[in-house]
Each structure stands twice: as C-alpha cells, then as structure tokens.
Amino acid sequence: MKRIEFSETVILANGSFPRHVIPLGYLRNAVRIVCCDGAVLSLVAYGLEPYAIVGDCDSLTPLIKEKYEERIFRSEEQETNDLTKSVKWCSERGFSDLLILGATGKREDHTIGNISLLAEYATLVNVKMITDTGMLIPVLKSEEFETFPGQQVSIFSINPETEITSSGLVYPLKQKKLRNWWEATLNEADRTTFKLDFKGGPLIVFLKFR
C-alpha cells in the first residue's frame, strides 16, 4: 500500500476538531479541504476555508450557505453518512490520496462506524485517518510497516475468519483469528519495521504517535 506522507486532499469530518500538532499540520498544509457538512463551521472558526462542503447540509448556517454557495454539494441520499459521501465525491473527481481528520470523538457510535468504513474506502482510494493520538490505516493485503521500537500498535480484523501472522511485534500473532476487537490491541513494535501476513482481510491498523 502506498503511504501518504503528504496529502493534497484532507476530508474534515464533523467529530472533534483536531488539537494535536500532526493532524493540524496536515490541515494547514492541505491544498484542498473537503468538509463533511457541519464541519465547515469548525474549519472557518479555525481560520481556514473549505474547498468543498459535502452532505445534506442541514446543519449549515444561512451565512455559510450564502458565502460558500458555489462550494456546496448537496446529497439527500440517506443510505450513507456524510463522510462516505465526501470520500465518494473526492474519488469521482480523481482525488485519490485522502487524509481523514475529525472523524472521532463526540459520539462513540459515530467513531466506531467511521473507523470501520476505512476498509470500504480503501477499495476506492488511498486513505488513512489521523486522530489526536495516532493514525488508522486500512490494509487489504499482507504488508510491512515502517515503525520505531516501542511504538504502540493495535490490529483490528473486519473478517473474524482472517488468519494473521506478524513479525516485528513484541506479542507475535501466529495464524491468529481475531474473534473480538480487543484481541490484538496494545501490542508494540520491537524494531523499525513490522509485517502482517494474512489472506482474506481486511484489517485496520492503529499506530500511536510518539
């Protein structure tokens, strides 16, 4: 999987606004920021402007609607959330390297749902999610990750039948099927890379910041 060190396109979801220096750096350096509906209110308050606003737009103020009228892309479709609508909007326009910010916090159900959706987004675009504590990366096939000794690593399997074998982690996995979300959390890298070998996926890997 191609790693995103810099992304021209950031999607800002309407969860907790970033506070950590790393997600804020991505936000400030983005060429374009696509806001999920009401996230634009936080972005403007922070002093930045949206490239586009995507969603049903029912939470926008009259002032925002007037100011950014030409940047609003409404979707009344109710089968997906605003984050998914934004990812698809970007994909349709050829924006294929995406960083998602602000997708966690506020509500736990939204947080869990948004994280799980990374596995679906990875079939469309190159994507990762940045939070105030680390990054979440969807993985569709066996892969080696750059890391550092002591980095905290958690692994989540979307398919409980997927067998996972790891190398480079303090607590190795050997053809392990993850039947519950907690089973491969709070692991730790013990070298500068670690590898996950599996078939059937997908996985979601969490890497904690230093």
N, C-alpha and C positions, 0 to 999 in steps of 0.2 A: 504494500500500500504506500502510495506517495504521502510523505509527511508535509504538513503545512507549517512552514516557519513564518511565513507572512502571507496574509490573505487580503486581496483587494476587496473582498466582499464579506462583510460582517452582517449577520442577522441578529437583531436585538429583540429578544422575546420580552414579554411583559411580566417577568418574575422579579426577583430582587435585582436592583440595578447594581452593576459591578462596583466593587470597592478596592479590590486587590490591584497592585501595580501592573500585573501581567495582563489581565483582561482589559483594564483601562488603557494600557498601551496599544493593544490591538484595536480598540475602539477609536482612539485618537489618530492612529495611522492608517485606518481603512480608507480606501479610495471611495467606496460606497457603503452606506449603512442602510439596510432594509429593515424597517421596523414592523413588528407584528402589532398592528392596530394601536392600542393604547400605549405601547412602549415609547411612542414618539413623544409623549408628554414628558417622560423622564429624560429622554435624549435632549430635547430642547432646553429643559431646565438645566442640564449639564453644560449647555453652550454649544452643542453640535446640531447639525441639520440632517434630516433624512434624505436619502436618495429616492426612496420609495416607501410607501405605507401600504401594507397588505392585510386584508382581513375583512370582516363585516363592517368594521369602522363605526360600530355603535357606541364606542366609548370616547370618540373624538369630540373635543370642544368645538363650538362654532368658529372660534378664532383659528384653530388649527385647520379645520376644514376649508376655511376661506384662504388662508395663507398658502397651504400646500395642495390646493385643489387639483393641480395637474400631476401631482405625485401620488395621488391616492388611487389604489387599485382594489376596488370592492369585490368581494366574493361572498355571495349569500349561501353557498354550499355548506350544509350542516354536518356532513359525514366526516370532516376532518377539522383539526384545530387550526388556529392562525399560524402556528409555527410550520405545520405541514404545508399550508397554503403558500407561505413565504419561501420555503425550500423549493417547491414546485415552480413558483414564479421565477426564481433565480435560475433553476435548471432549464426552463423553457427559453431563457434569454442567453444561455451559454455561459452563465456564471457557475463554474463547476468546482471551484475551490472555496469552501464556505467555512466560516467560524461562527458558531452559535454562542451568543452571550445572553445572560439574563434569563436563562431557561429553568433555573432552580430557585428555591426559596418561596416564600409567601404561602403556598399550599402544597402539602406533601403529595396529594394525588396528581397535581399538575407536574410536579417534579418527576415522579416515577414514570408517568406517561411520556413526558418529553425525552427522558433518558432512553426508554425502551424504543422510541421511534428512531433513534440513531441507526439501528440495524436496518430499518427500511430505507432511510435516507442514503445509506452507503451504497445501495444498488443504483442510485441516480447520480450522486455527486461524491466528491472527495470532501469529507466533513469531519469536524471534531467539535466538541462542546467544551468551552472553557468556563470554569466557575471561580469562585474566590479561593478555593483550596487546591484545585488541580485541573486536570483535563480528562475527558472521557472520549475514548476512541472506539468506533465500531470496527470490528475485524471480521472479514468474511472468509479468510483462509489463513493457513499457517504463516506466521510472521515473526521476525526478530525485531526487537525494540531497543532503541538507544535509551540508556538509563544512567544511574550512578549508584554506587554501593550505598545501601541504606534507604533508597527511595521506596516509599510505601506504594504497594501495588495491590489492587483488587480486581478480580476477574468475575464476570457475570456471564452466564450462558443463557441464551434465549431458548435454545433447544435442550431439554434435560437429558436427551439421549446422546448428545455430543461427548465423545471421549477426548480428554485433553491431557497432553503430556507437556511438561515445562522443563526448561533448563535455565539456570542463572537466577533462580529464586531460592530464598532461604528454606521455604517449605515446598518441596517439589510436588508436582502433580504427575501421577503415573496412570495414564489411561483412566483418568478420573471423570466420572459423570457428576455434574453439579445439579443435584436434585432441589436445592434451595439456594436463595440469593446469598446467604451468609457464608456458604461453604468455602469459597476461595477469596474471602475478603481478608484484609490486614496481613497480606503477605509482604515480602520485602526483597528487593534486588540485592544480590551479593557481588555483583561485578558491573561492568559498564554496558553490558547488553543482557537481555534475556529473550528466550524464544518460547513461543507457544505453537505446538504441533497439534492439529486437530482436523477432523473432517466432519462436515455436517453443519457446523456453526449455526448462526453467527454468534460471536462473543462481543462483549463490551468491556473494555479495559480502562480502569481508572488509575492515573498516575498522579500522585500528590506532588505539589510544588516543594522545593527545598524549604 
